[in-house]
């Protein structure tokens, strides 16, 4: 299995826990990660009684050897953070 280490910084939430859960979600998913490229997908879990949704978008960068991920974090319907990262 290929490991994808996503270095995601989310300023307004517990970034360490959420990073771990997003990484685990991607690694545990039965769908190959390449099939997620080009579409938004949702990672949902509860943290301290609050449901947090992460909406992530993956795409390959030009040349096909790097991945760009965009992540939006929500508490309910309120967006609390957004970031992009290339790896």
Secondary structure by P-SEA (a helix, b strand, c coil): cccccccccccccaaaaaaaaaaaaaaaccccccccccbbbbbbbbcccbbbbbbbbbbbcccccbbbbbbbbbccccccccccccc
